[in-house]
Amino acid sequence: MRFLLVFILSAFSITAFSQVDARLFRYPDVSATQISFVYGGDIWLVPKAGGTATRLTSSTGEESFPRFSPDGKTLAYTATYRGNADVYTIPVNGGVPARLTWHAMADRVVDWHPNGNQILIASQRETGVGSVNKLYLLSKTGGLPEKLPLPYGELGSFSQDGENIAYVSRITENYPFKRYRGGLASDVVIFNLKNLTAENITSNSAADGKPAWVKNKVYYVSDIDKNKRRNIWVYDVAAKTRTQLTQFDNVDINHMSAGPDDLIFEAGGKLYLLNLSTNKYQEVKINVVSDFATLLPRPENVSARISGADVSPDAKRVVVEARGELFSVPAENGPVINLTNSSGAFDQLPAWSPNGKWIAYWSDKSGEYEIWLYEQQAGTSKKLTDFKKGMGWKLFLVQGLKALLVYPSLWVYPVLPAFLFRKNLP
């Protein structure tokens, strides 16, 4: 395999933004006093009141899904320190991470058991089917996990006595797009671990997920409201009623978790705390101080990340997509050429014209996905369409007619989504 090298450039001045307001923070969790979250692949901690965050982990591996133990003294999380996703714990005051799982399949932290001695994880170790997980209880000291009596599961939260679990069997908030309505939309189910009985507490066409059980209530995220935006809802276990708590109408709630007194959630790149006594929420202002060393320009070998290709008409070269850029690669001898060289854009699904003069592809360089043409002889690209929003399906007829007026012999076929040249360009 020939080496494909791309130079990664930072999109902003590193020096000017060494302290950053809270954006792009993921997987938040909250204890009685602290908030944990992932930023830049590391775990950070900040007081519940906000302020400047402290980085807890700094490994080259990526950490995700940090969850506080019930006493708030330990964090369980998933990390890829050895190339595989496994479960680790670390004291909130810092220390050497303790590895708890060693299976070849990925293990993902879901939550802690209320007893504080076990961790709920999702794993594919026994499914034999890709991307399908089962739920297990893992001792906080490691060992063999105990499989729960559920066919499969992705996320879950225990009742205070540990006898019931509210769970979802799939994560489909973004499948295949937002606002999905179909047979794969997830529901929140309460399963009694003693009686082995199940109750679907949402049972609707919307996508319901991320359950968090606090006292006698199950909080979850759903896009069932009139705007089809993901907001927080609460189910009263005794009264069997559902109530909407947040009213975001222009952004979605993407991550949500519960502590003893609050819910922490992320919406529009910001973190919010929702007080469980008043159901009122407010933004948590968080600053990060970092050297942002990962944003320094660097060469990157992307030869192992090829995801699309098309052969030239004379079969002497191949155009390949790797890490969001397009490369022209020789069949035998010759240079590898970065055609698009656009670190800030995602170029994909290339197609070579039959006369070999053009390469067409999708790119979001303009801010939305449009069809672009790369001219071989000039070495330049130009935007062909003007869909403005979305992937172009709804506007395909209008834009396609416009394209045919300019390029009568070009057939655009975005349903894949991609397009194919049927005849030579002029």
Stockholm file with secondary structure:
# STOCKHOLM 1.0

chainA/1-426         MRFLLVFILSAFSITAFSQVDARLFRYPDVSATQISFVYGGDIWLVPKAGGTATRLTSSTGEESFPRFSPDGKTLAYTATYRGNADVYTIPVNGGVPARLTWHAMADRVVDWHPNGNQILIASQRETGVGSVNKLYLLSKTGGLPEKLPLPYGELGSFSQDGENIAYVSRITENYPFKRYRGGLASDVVIFNLKNLTAENITSNSAADGKPAWVKNKVYYVSDIDKNKRRNIWVYDVAAKTRTQLTQFDNVDINHMSAGPDDLIFEAGGKLYLLNLSTNKYQEVKINVVSDFATLLPRPENVSARISGADVSPDAKRVVVEARGELFSVPAENGPVINLTNSSGAFDQLPAWSPNGKWIAYWSDKSGEYEIWLYEQQAGTSKKLTDFKKGMGWKLFLVQGLKALLVYPSLWVYPVLPAFLFRKNLP
#=GR chainA/1-426 SS CCCCEEEECCSSCTTTTSEEESCSCEEEEECSSEEEEEETTEEEEEETTCEECEECCCCSSCEEEEEECTTSSEEEEEECTTSSCEEEEEETTCCCCEECCCCSSCEEEEEECTTSSEEEEEECTTTCSTTCCEEEEEETTCSCCEECSSSCCSEEEECTTSSEEEEESCCCTTSSSTTCCSTTCCCCEEEETTTTEEEESCCSSSCEEEEEEETTEEEEEECCSTTCCCEEEEEETTTTEEEECCCCSSSCEEEEEECSSEEEEEETTEEEEEETTTCCEEECCEEEECCCGGGSCEEEECGGGEEEEEECTTSSEEEEEETTEEEEEESSSSCCEESSCCTTSCEEEEEECTTSSEEEEEECTTSSCEEEEEETTTTEEEECCCCCSSSSSTTHHHHHHHHHHHSTTCCCCTTTTCCCCCSCCC
#=GC SS_cons         CCCCEEEECCSSCTTTTSEEESCSCEEEEECSSEEEEEETTEEEEEETTCEECEECCCCSSCEEEEEECTTSSEEEEEECTTSSCEEEEEETTCCCCEECCCCSSCEEEEEECTTSSEEEEEECTTTCSTTCCEEEEEETTCSCCEECSSSCCSEEEECTTSSEEEEESCCCTTSSSTTCCSTTCCCCEEEETTTTEEEESCCSSSCEEEEEEETTEEEEEECCSTTCCCEEEEEETTTTEEEECCCCSSSCEEEEEECSSEEEEEETTEEEEEETTTCCEEECCEEEECCCGGGSCEEEECGGGEEEEEECTTSSEEEEEETTEEEEEESSSSCCEESSCCTTSCEEEEEECTTSSEEEEEECTTSSCEEEEEETTTTEEEECCCCCSSSSSTTHHHHHHHHHHHSTTCCCCTTTTCCCCCSCCC
//
